[in-house]
Amino acid sequence: MKAKIHVTLKNGVLDPQGKAVGHALSSLGFEGVGDVRQGKFIEIDLDTTDEAKAREQVDAMCRQLLANTVIENYDIAIES
Amino acid sequence: MKAKIHVTLKNGVLDPQGKAVGHALSSLGFEGVGDVRQGKFIEIDLDTTDEAKAREQVDAMCRQLLANTVIENYDIAIES
């Protein structure tokens, strides 16, 4: 199975990387660009074939390593 | 409108960041973890209400700034 994980900054947390991208886009002449937020996208191949077990395992991975839950949210999608 | 962009390394391009995450997960005791790939996830708020125009604009942003098309693929989703 494959897990696709999005790790994004929580609302209200300042995102300097996103701000830099927004400014760069404006400098390049793109108009009408509002807020820009940048997060991480992680794909993990898993041996297990049990979706519930996979989700539980990936949730533990996010809490322990992949996301800083003080300032970040994570979203998990499991694909077979 | 909101554009959601995934920027991922092309197949065959070495991903040291993903490898490091994979090793860290193994060190933490997670079993059955195969290949790990890490990419970027970017959300951009756009003023335009025309989906085709928004997609065209974001495609240009990806080619000019957000993705290195030599080694990275990008995928654009537009939401109203």
N, CA and C atoms of all chains as a GROMACS GRO file, in nm:
protein
  480
    1MET      N    1   0.084  -0.119   0.000
    1MET     CA    2   0.000   0.000   0.000
    1MET      C    3   0.088   0.124   0.000
    2LYS      N    4   0.027   0.233  -0.041
    2LYS     CA    5   0.102   0.358  -0.046
    2LYS      C    6   0.028   0.462   0.040
    3ALA      N    7   0.104   0.531   0.125
    3ALA     CA    8   0.045   0.638   0.205
    3ALA      C    9   0.089   0.772   0.148
    4LYS      N   10  -0.007   0.861   0.128
    4LYS     CA   11   0.024   0.997   0.083
    4LYS      C   12  -0.011   1.093   0.196
    5ILE      N   13   0.088   1.167   0.241
    5ILE     CA   14   0.071   1.251   0.359
    5ILE      C   15   0.096   1.397   0.323
    6HIS      N   16   0.001   1.482   0.362
    6HIS     CA   17   0.022   1.627   0.349
    6HIS      C   18   0.048   1.683   0.488
    7VAL      N   19   0.157   1.756   0.502
    7VAL     CA   20   0.186   1.824   0.627
    7VAL      C   21   0.181   1.974   0.599
    8THR      N   22   0.087   2.042   0.664
    8THR     CA   23   0.070   2.186   0.637
    8THR      C   24   0.073   2.264   0.769
    9LEU      N   25   0.116   2.388   0.760
    9LEU     CA   26   0.117   2.474   0.879
    9LEU      C   27  -0.026   2.505   0.920
   10LYS      N   28  -0.050   2.510   1.051
   10LYS     CA   29  -0.183   2.545   1.101
   10LYS      C   30  -0.216   2.690   1.065
   11ASN      N   31  -0.345   2.718   1.054
   11ASN     CA   32  -0.388   2.855   1.029
   11ASN      C   33  -0.337   2.946   1.141
   12GLY      N   34  -0.288   3.061   1.102
   12GLY     CA   35  -0.241   3.157   1.202
   12GLY      C   36  -0.092   3.146   1.228
   13VAL      N   37  -0.030   3.034   1.185
   13VAL     CA   38   0.114   3.020   1.200
   13VAL      C   39   0.181   3.090   1.082
   14LEU      N   40   0.275   3.178   1.112
   14LEU     CA   41   0.344   3.252   1.006
   14LEU      C   42   0.422   3.157   0.915
   15ASP      N   43   0.413   3.179   0.784
   15ASP     CA   44   0.478   3.092   0.686
   15ASP      C   45   0.576   3.173   0.601
   16PRO      N   46   0.700   3.194   0.651
   16PRO     CA   47   0.795   3.279   0.578
   16PRO      C   48   0.830   3.223   0.440
   17GLN      N   49   0.833   3.090   0.428
   17GLN     CA   50   0.864   3.026   0.300
   17GLN      C   51   0.754   3.059   0.198
   18GLY      N   52   0.629   3.048   0.242
   18GLY     CA   53   0.516   3.082   0.154
   18GLY      C   54   0.518   3.230   0.116
   19LYS      N   55   0.550   3.316   0.214
   19LYS     CA   56   0.558   3.460   0.188
   19LYS      C   57   0.664   3.490   0.083
   20ALA      N   58   0.780   3.422   0.095
   20ALA     CA   59   0.889   3.442  -0.001
   20ALA      C   60   0.845   3.401  -0.141
   21VAL      N   61   0.774   3.289  -0.150
   21VAL     CA   62   0.724   3.243  -0.280
   21VAL      C   63   0.626   3.346  -0.337
   22GLY      N   64   0.537   3.397  -0.250
   22GLY     CA   65   0.440   3.498  -0.294
   22GLY      C   66   0.508   3.623  -0.349
   23HIS      N   67   0.611   3.670  -0.278
   23HIS     CA   68   0.684   3.788  -0.324
   23HIS      C   69   0.756   3.762  -0.455
   24ALA      N   70   0.814   3.642  -0.467
   24ALA     CA   71   0.886   3.607  -0.590
   24ALA      C   72   0.790   3.603  -0.708
   25LEU      N   73   0.669   3.550  -0.686
   25LEU     CA   74   0.570   3.545  -0.794
   25LEU      C   75   0.530   3.686  -0.837
   26SER      N   76   0.511   3.776  -0.738
   26SER     CA   77   0.478   3.915  -0.771
   26SER      C   78   0.593   3.979  -0.850
   27SER      N   79   0.717   3.953  -0.807
   27SER     CA   80   0.833   4.009  -0.878
   27SER      C   81   0.840   3.960  -1.022
   28LEU      N   82   0.794   3.837  -1.046
   28LEU     CA   83   0.796   3.781  -1.181
   28LEU      C   84   0.682   3.835  -1.267
   29GLY      N   85   0.594   3.916  -1.206
   29GLY     CA   86   0.488   3.979  -1.283
   29GLY      C   87   0.353   3.909  -1.276
   30PHE      N   88   0.341   3.807  -1.192
   30PHE     CA   89   0.210   3.742  -1.176
   30PHE      C   90   0.119   3.831  -1.091
   31GLU      N   91  -0.001   3.855  -1.144
   31GLU     CA   92  -0.094   3.944  -1.074
   31GLU      C   93  -0.206   3.865  -1.007
   32GLY      N   94  -0.267   3.923  -0.906
   32GLY     CA   95  -0.381   3.858  -0.840
   32GLY      C   96  -0.342   3.742  -0.751
   33VAL      N   97  -0.215   3.740  -0.708
   33VAL     CA   98  -0.171   3.632  -0.619
   33VAL      C   99  -0.194   3.674  -0.474
   34GLY      N  100  -0.274   3.597  -0.403
   34GLY     CA  101  -0.302   3.626  -0.263
   34GLY      C  102  -0.209   3.548  -0.173
   35ASP      N  103  -0.265   3.490  -0.070
   35ASP     CA  104  -0.187   3.416   0.028
   35ASP      C  105  -0.124   3.291  -0.035
   36VAL      N  106   0.002   3.266  -0.001
   36VAL     CA  107   0.069   3.144  -0.046
   36VAL      C  108   0.116   3.067   0.078
   37ARG      N  109   0.085   2.937   0.082
   37ARG     CA  110   0.130   2.854   0.195
   37ARG      C  111   0.206   2.735   0.139
   38GLN      N  112   0.318   2.703   0.200
   38GLN     CA  113   0.394   2.589   0.152
   38GLN      C  114   0.402   2.480   0.258
   39GLY      N  115   0.373   2.359   0.217
   39GLY     CA  116   0.380   2.246   0.309
   39GLY      C  117   0.461   2.133   0.249
   40LYS      N  118   0.455   2.018   0.314
   40LYS     CA  119   0.530   1.902   0.267
   40LYS      C  120   0.434   1.795   0.217
   41PHE      N  121   0.482   1.717   0.121
   41PHE     CA  122   0.405   1.606   0.066
   41PHE      C  123   0.495   1.483   0.070
   42ILE      N  124   0.454   1.383   0.145
   42ILE     CA  125   0.539   1.265   0.165
   42ILE      C  126   0.466   1.139   0.118
   43GLU      N  127   0.533   1.060   0.037
   43GLU     CA  128   0.477   0.932  -0.009
   43GLU      C  129   0.558   0.818   0.052
   44ILE      N  130   0.489   0.724   0.114
   44ILE     CA  131   0.557   0.611   0.179
   44ILE      C  132   0.499   0.479   0.128
   45ASP      N  133   0.586   0.392   0.078
   45ASP     CA  134   0.543   0.256   0.040
   45ASP      C  135   0.541   0.169   0.166
   46LEU      N  136   0.432   0.096   0.184
   46LEU     CA  137   0.418   0.012   0.304
   46LEU      C  138   0.395  -0.132   0.263
   47ASP      N  139   0.452  -0.225   0.343
   47ASP     CA  140   0.437  -0.368   0.313
   47ASP      C  141   0.297  -0.419   0.344
   48THR      N  142   0.236  -0.363   0.448
   48THR     CA  143   0.108  -0.415   0.495
   48THR      C  144  -0.003  -0.404   0.390
   49THR      N  145  -0.102  -0.495   0.397
   49THR     CA  146  -0.215  -0.490   0.304
   49THR      C  147  -0.344  -0.453   0.378
   50ASP      N  148  -0.330  -0.426   0.507
   50ASP     CA  149  -0.446  -0.393   0.590
   50ASP      C  150  -0.457  -0.240   0.600
   51GLU      N  151  -0.562  -0.183   0.540
   51GLU     CA  152  -0.572  -0.037   0.533
   51GLU      C  153  -0.580   0.028   0.671
   52ALA      N  154  -0.660  -0.033   0.760
   52ALA     CA  155  -0.676   0.024   0.895
   52ALA      C  156  -0.542   0.025   0.969
   53LYS      N  157  -0.468  -0.086   0.954
   53LYS     CA  158  -0.339  -0.098   1.022
   53LYS      C  159  -0.241   0.004   0.962
   54ALA      N  160  -0.244   0.018   0.829
   54ALA     CA  161  -0.156   0.112   0.762
   54ALA      C  162  -0.183   0.254   0.812
   55ARG      N  163  -0.311   0.288   0.820
   55ARG     CA  164  -0.348   0.424   0.863
   55ARG      C  165  -0.300   0.452   1.005
   56GLU      N  166  -0.316   0.351   1.091
   56GLU     CA  167  -0.275   0.364   1.230
   56GLU      C  168  -0.122   0.384   1.240
   57GLN      N  169  -0.050   0.303   1.159
   57GLN     CA  170   0.096   0.311   1.158
   57GLN      C  171   0.144   0.448   1.108
   58VAL      N  172   0.081   0.495   1.001
   58VAL     CA  173   0.123   0.624   0.943
   58VAL      C  174   0.086   0.739   1.037
   59ASP      N  175  -0.026   0.725   1.106
   59ASP     CA  176  -0.064   0.828   1.204
   59ASP      C  177   0.044   0.839   1.313
   60ALA      N  178   0.093   0.723   1.358
   60ALA     CA  179   0.201   0.723   1.459
   60ALA      C  180   0.328   0.786   1.402
   61MET      N  181   0.359   0.757   1.274
   61MET     CA  182   0.477   0.817   1.210
   61MET      C  183   0.466   0.969   1.208
   62CYS      N  184   0.345   1.018   1.176
   62CYS     CA  185   0.325   1.163   1.168
   62CYS      C  186   0.345   1.227   1.305
   63ARG      N  187   0.287   1.164   1.407
   63ARG     CA  188   0.297   1.222   1.542
   63ARG      C  189   0.440   1.220   1.594
   64GLN      N  190   0.514   1.112   1.560
   64GLN     CA  191   0.649   1.096   1.615
   64GLN      C  192   0.758   1.165   1.534
   65LEU      N  193   0.738   1.175   1.403
   65LEU     CA  194   0.850   1.224   1.321
   65LEU      C  195   0.811   1.326   1.214
   66LEU      N  196   0.706   1.296   1.138
   66LEU     CA  197   0.683   1.372   1.014
   66LEU      C  198   0.624   1.511   1.035
   67ALA      N  199   0.543   1.526   1.139
   67ALA     CA  200   0.479   1.656   1.161
   67ALA      C  201   0.510   1.709   1.300
   68ASN      N  202   0.525   1.837   1.312
   68ASN     CA  203   0.534   1.903   1.442
   68ASN      C  204   0.392   1.947   1.477
   69THR      N  205   0.325   1.867   1.561
   69THR     CA  206   0.181   1.889   1.582
   69THR      C  207   0.149   2.017   1.660
   70VAL      N  208   0.252   2.083   1.711
   70VAL     CA  209   0.228   2.212   1.777
   70VAL      C  210   0.188   2.317   1.672
   71ILE      N  211   0.254   2.312   1.556
   71ILE     CA  212   0.230   2.414   1.454
   71ILE      C  213   0.181   2.358   1.321
   72GLU      N  214   0.178   2.225   1.308
   72GLU     CA  215   0.142   2.167   1.178
   72GLU      C  216   0.023   2.070   1.188
   73ASN      N  217  -0.058   2.068   1.084
   73ASN     CA  218  -0.161   1.966   1.067
   73ASN      C  219  -0.111   1.862   0.969
   74TYR      N  220  -0.164   1.741   0.980
   74TYR     CA  221  -0.132   1.642   0.877
   74TYR      C  222  -0.258   1.571   0.830
   75ASP      N  223  -0.251   1.524   0.707
   75ASP     CA  224  -0.365   1.458   0.645
   75ASP      C  225  -0.312   1.332   0.574
   76ILE      N  226  -0.376   1.219   0.602
   76ILE     CA  227  -0.326   1.091   0.550
   76ILE      C  228  -0.424   1.031   0.451
   77ALA      N  229  -0.375   0.989   0.335
   77ALA     CA  230  -0.457   0.913   0.240
   77ALA      C  231  -0.385   0.781   0.212
   78ILE      N  232  -0.460   0.671   0.222
   78ILE     CA  233  -0.400   0.539   0.197
   78ILE      C  234  -0.451   0.487   0.063
   79GLU      N  235  -0.360   0.444  -0.023
   79GLU     CA  236  -0.397   0.387  -0.153
   79GLU      C  237  -0.345   0.245  -0.164
   80SER      N  238  -0.423   0.159  -0.224
   80SER     CA  239  -0.378   0.020  -0.238
   80SER      C  240  -0.295   0.003  -0.366
   81MET      N  241  -1.022   3.183  -0.621
   81MET     CA  242  -0.996   3.042  -0.641
   81MET      C  243  -0.867   3.004  -0.570
   82LYS      N  244  -0.855   2.876  -0.546
   82LYS     CA  245  -0.736   2.826  -0.476
   82LYS      C  246  -0.669   2.721  -0.563
   83ALA      N  247  -0.538   2.735  -0.579
   83ALA     CA  248  -0.463   2.634  -0.654
   83ALA      C  249  -0.384   2.549  -0.556
   84LYS      N  250  -0.392   2.418  -0.572
   84LYS     CA  251  -0.313   2.327  -0.489
   84LYS      C  252  -0.213   2.256  -0.580
   85ILE      N  253  -0.086   2.272  -0.550
   85ILE     CA  254   0.019   2.223  -0.638
   85ILE      C  255   0.106   2.120  -0.565
   86HIS      N  256   0.126   2.006  -0.629
   86HIS     CA  257   0.221   1.907  -0.578
   86HIS      C  258   0.345   1.911  -0.666
   87VAL      N  259   0.460   1.928  -0.606
   87VAL     CA  260   0.586   1.921  -0.679
   87VAL      C  261   0.662   1.800  -0.626
   88THR      N  262   0.685   1.702  -0.714
   88THR     CA  263   0.751   1.578  -0.672
   88THR      C  264   0.871   1.550  -0.762
   89LEU      N  265   0.970   1.482  -0.706
   89LEU     CA  266   1.086   1.443  -0.786
   89LEU      C  267   1.045   1.339  -0.889
   90LYS      N  268   1.104   1.347  -1.009
   90LYS     CA  269   1.076   1.247  -1.112
   90LYS      C  270   1.129   1.112  -1.068
   91ASN      N  271   1.067   1.007  -1.123
   91ASN     CA  272   1.115   0.872  -1.096
   91ASN      C  273   1.260   0.859  -1.141
   92GLY      N  274   1.340   0.795  -1.060
   92GLY     CA  275   1.480   0.774  -1.096
   92GLY      C  276   1.571   0.883  -1.042
   93VAL      N  277   1.513   0.994  -0.997
   93VAL     CA  278   1.596   1.100  -0.937
   93VAL      C  279   1.615   1.066  -0.789
   94LEU      N  280   1.739   1.064  -0.745
   94LEU     CA  281   1.770   1.030  -0.607
   94LEU      C  282   1.706   1.130  -0.511
   95ASP      N  283   1.645   1.079  -0.403
   95ASP     CA  284   1.577   1.165  -0.306
   95ASP      C  285   1.640   1.146  -0.168
   96PRO      N  286   1.750   1.219  -0.139
   96PRO     CA  287   1.819   1.201  -0.010
   96PRO      C  288   1.731   1.235   0.110
   97GLN      N  289   1.642   1.335   0.092
   97GLN     CA  290   1.552   1.375   0.201
   97GLN      C  291   1.456   1.259   0.235
   98GLY      N  292   1.402   1.198   0.129
   98GLY     CA  293   1.313   1.083   0.149
   98GLY      C  294   1.386   0.966   0.212
   99LYS      N  295   1.510   0.941   0.166
   99LYS     CA  296   1.591   0.833   0.223
   99LYS      C  297   1.615   0.856   0.372
  100ALA      N  298   1.645   0.981   0.408
  100ALA     CA  299   1.669   1.015   0.548
  100ALA      C  300   1.544   0.989   0.633
  101VAL      N  301   1.429   1.026   0.579
  101VAL     CA  302   1.302   1.002   0.651
  101VAL      C  303   1.281   0.852   0.667
  102GLY      N  304   1.308   0.775   0.560
  102GLY     CA  305   1.293   0.629   0.566
  102GLY      C  306   1.382   0.568   0.673
  103HIS      N  307   1.507   0.611   0.679
  103HIS     CA  308   1.598   0.558   0.780
  103HIS      C  309   1.554   0.597   0.921
  104ALA      N  310   1.507   0.720   0.935
  104ALA     CA  311   1.461   0.766   1.067
  104ALA      C  312   1.341   0.684   1.113
  105LEU      N  313   1.250   0.653   1.020
  105LEU     CA  314   1.133   0.572   1.056
  105LEU      C  315   1.176   0.432   1.100
  106SER      N  316   1.274   0.374   1.028
  106SER     CA  317   1.324   0.241   1.067
  106SER      C  318   1.388   0.248   1.207
  107SER      N  319   1.466   0.355   1.230
  107SER     CA  320   1.530   0.372   1.361
  107SER      C  321   1.429   0.382   1.473
  108LEU      N  322   1.312   0.440   1.443
  108LEU     CA  323   1.207   0.455   1.544
  108LEU      C  324   1.130   0.325   1.566
  109GLY      N  325   1.163   0.221   1.486
  109GLY     CA  326   1.099   0.091   1.507
  109GLY      C  327   0.983   0.061   1.414
  110PHE      N  328   0.957   0.148   1.318
  110PHE     CA  329   0.849   0.118   1.223
  110PHE      C  330   0.896   0.012   1.124
  111GLU      N  331   0.816  -0.093   1.108
  111GLU     CA  332   0.854  -0.202   1.019
  111GLU      C  333   0.775  -0.198   0.889
  112GLY      N  334   0.831  -0.260   0.786
  112GLY     CA  335   0.759  -0.270   0.659
  112GLY      C  336   0.755  -0.139   0.582
  113VAL      N  337   0.851  -0.049   0.612
  113VAL     CA  338   0.855   0.078   0.541
  113VAL      C  339   0.944   0.064   0.417
  114GLY      N  340   0.887   0.084   0.300
  114GLY     CA  341   0.963   0.075   0.176
  114GLY      C  342   1.015   0.211   0.134
  115ASP      N  343   1.001   0.241   0.008
  115ASP     CA  344   1.052   0.366  -0.047
  115ASP      C  345   0.976   0.486   0.010
  116VAL      N  346   1.050   0.592   0.044
  116VAL     CA  347   0.989   0.716   0.092
  116VAL      C  348   1.033   0.828  -0.002
  117ARG      N  349   0.938   0.907  -0.049
  117ARG     CA  350   0.970   1.021  -0.136
  117ARG      C  351   0.910   1.147  -0.075
  118GLN      N  352   0.987   1.254  -0.072
  118GLN     CA  353   0.933   1.377  -0.016
  118GLN      C  354   0.926   1.486  -0.122
  119GLY      N  355   0.810   1.549  -0.130
  119GLY     CA  356   0.792   1.658  -0.225
  119GLY      C  357   0.737   1.782  -0.156
  120LYS      N  358   0.697   1.878  -0.237
  120LYS     CA  359   0.642   2.003  -0.184
  120LYS      C  360   0.494   2.013  -0.215
  121PHE      N  361   0.422   2.079  -0.127
  121PHE     CA  362   0.279   2.103  -0.146
  121PHE      C  363   0.257   2.253  -0.128
  122ILE      N  364   0.209   2.318  -0.232
  122ILE     CA  365   0.195   2.464  -0.229
  122ILE      C  366   0.050   2.503  -0.255
  123GLU      N  367  -0.004   2.587  -0.170
  123GLU     CA  368  -0.141   2.639  -0.188
  123GLU      C  369  -0.134   2.788  -0.219
  124ILE      N  370  -0.200   2.828  -0.327
  124ILE     CA  371  -0.197   2.970  -0.368
  124ILE      C  372  -0.340   3.021  -0.384
  125ASP      N  373  -0.372   3.131  -0.315
  125ASP     CA  374  -0.500   3.198  -0.336
  125ASP      C  375  -0.490   3.288  -0.457
  126LEU      N  376  -0.589   3.277  -0.545
  126LEU     CA  377  -0.587   3.357  -0.668
  126LEU      C  378  -0.712   3.444  -0.676
  127ASP      N  379  -0.695   3.565  -0.732
  127ASP     CA  380  -0.809   3.657  -0.746
  127ASP      C  381  -0.905   3.615  -0.856
  128THR      N  382  -0.852   3.556  -0.962
  128THR     CA  383  -0.933   3.524  -1.079
  128THR      C  384  -1.045   3.424  -1.048
  129THR      N  385  -1.156   3.432  -1.123
  129THR     CA  386  -1.265   3.337  -1.106
  129THR      C  387  -1.278   3.245  -1.227
  130ASP      N  388  -1.188   3.260  -1.322
  130ASP     CA  389  -1.188   3.179  -1.443
  130ASP      C  390  -1.092   3.061  -1.426
  131GLU      N  391  -1.148   2.940  -1.420
  131GLU     CA  392  -1.066   2.823  -1.389
  131GLU      C  393  -0.957   2.798  -1.494
  132ALA      N  394  -0.993   2.812  -1.622
  132ALA     CA  395  -0.896   2.787  -1.729
  132ALA      C  396  -0.780   2.886  -1.720
  133LYS      N  397  -0.815   3.012  -1.692
  133LYS     CA  398  -0.713   3.116  -1.681
  133LYS      C  399  -0.624   3.089  -1.559
  134ALA      N  400  -0.687   3.049  -1.449
  134ALA     CA  401  -0.612   3.020  -1.327
  134ALA      C  402  -0.513   2.907  -1.352
  135ARG      N  403  -0.560   2.800  -1.420
  135ARG     CA  404  -0.473   2.686  -1.447
  135ARG      C  405  -0.353   2.725  -1.533
  136GLU      N  406  -0.382   2.808  -1.634
  136GLU     CA  407  -0.275   2.855  -1.723
  136GLU      C  408  -0.171   2.937  -1.646
  137GLN      N  409  -0.223   3.025  -1.558
  137GLN     CA  410  -0.135   3.111  -1.479
  137GLN      C  411  -0.048   3.027  -1.384
  138VAL      N  412  -0.110   2.930  -1.318
  138VAL     CA  413  -0.036   2.847  -1.222
  138VAL      C  414   0.064   2.758  -1.294
  139ASP      N  415   0.028   2.713  -1.416
  139ASP     CA  416   0.122   2.632  -1.494
  139ASP      C  417   0.248   2.715  -1.525
  140ALA      N  418   0.228   2.841  -1.560
  140ALA     CA  419   0.343   2.930  -1.586
  140ALA      C  420   0.425   2.950  -1.459
  141MET      N  421   0.356   2.965  -1.344
  141MET     CA  422   0.428   2.980  -1.215
  141MET      C  423   0.516   2.859  -1.188
  142CYS      N  424   0.462   2.740  -1.215
  142CYS     CA  425   0.537   2.618  -1.189
  142CYS      C  426   0.660   2.612  -1.277
  143ARG      N  427   0.642   2.643  -1.406
  143ARG     CA  428   0.755   2.634  -1.499
  143ARG      C  429   0.863   2.738  -1.467
  144GLN      N  430   0.818   2.858  -1.423
  144GLN     CA  431   0.914   2.966  -1.400
  144GLN      C  432   0.978   2.966  -1.262
  145LEU      N  433   0.904   2.919  -1.162
  145LEU     CA  434   0.955   2.934  -1.025
  145LEU      C  435   0.941   2.810  -0.936
  146LEU      N  436   0.821   2.750  -0.936
  146LEU     CA  437   0.791   2.654  -0.830
  146LEU      C  438   0.855   2.517  -0.849
  147ALA      N  439   0.874   2.476  -0.974
  147ALA     CA  440   0.930   2.343  -0.998
  147ALA      C  441   1.054   2.354  -1.085
  148ASN      N  442   1.150   2.267  -1.060
  148ASN     CA  443   1.265   2.251  -1.149
  148ASN      C  444   1.229   2.136  -1.244
  149THR      N  445   1.184   2.173  -1.364
  149THR     CA  446   1.126   2.071  -1.453
  149THR      C  447   1.229   1.972  -1.507
  150VAL      N  448   1.357   1.998  -1.481
  150VAL     CA  449   1.459   1.900  -1.520
  150VAL      C  450   1.446   1.774  -1.433
  151ILE      N  451   1.420   1.795  -1.304
  151ILE     CA  452   1.417   1.680  -1.212
  151ILE      C  453   1.283   1.664  -1.140
  152GLU      N  454   1.191   1.760  -1.159
  152GLU     CA  455   1.065   1.753  -1.083
  152GLU      C  456   0.942   1.754  -1.174
  153ASN      N  457   0.840   1.682  -1.132
  153ASN     CA  458   0.708   1.690  -1.193
  153ASN      C  459   0.619   1.779  -1.108
  154TYR      N  460   0.518   1.838  -1.171
  154TYR     CA  461   0.420   1.911  -1.090
  154TYR      C  462   0.279   1.876  -1.133
  155ASP      N  463   0.188   1.888  -1.038
  155ASP     CA  464   0.049   1.854  -1.061
  155ASP      C  465  -0.036   1.966  -1.001
  156ILE      N  466  -0.129   2.017  -1.081
  156ILE     CA  467  -0.208   2.134  -1.038
  156ILE      C  468  -0.354   2.096  -1.021
  157ALA      N  469  -0.413   2.135  -0.908
  157ALA     CA  470  -0.557   2.119  -0.888
  157ALA      C  471  -0.614   2.256  -0.855
  158ILE      N  472  -0.722   2.295  -0.926
  158ILE     CA  473  -0.782   2.426  -0.902
  158ILE      C  474  -0.915   2.406  -0.830
  159GLU      N  475  -0.934   2.478  -0.719
  159GLU     CA  476  -1.060   2.469  -0.644
  159GLU      C  477  -1.126   2.606  -0.637
  160SER      N  478  -1.256   2.609  -0.646
  160SER     CA  479  -1.325   2.740  -0.640
  160SER      C  480  -1.354   2.777  -0.494
   0.00000   0.00000   0.00000
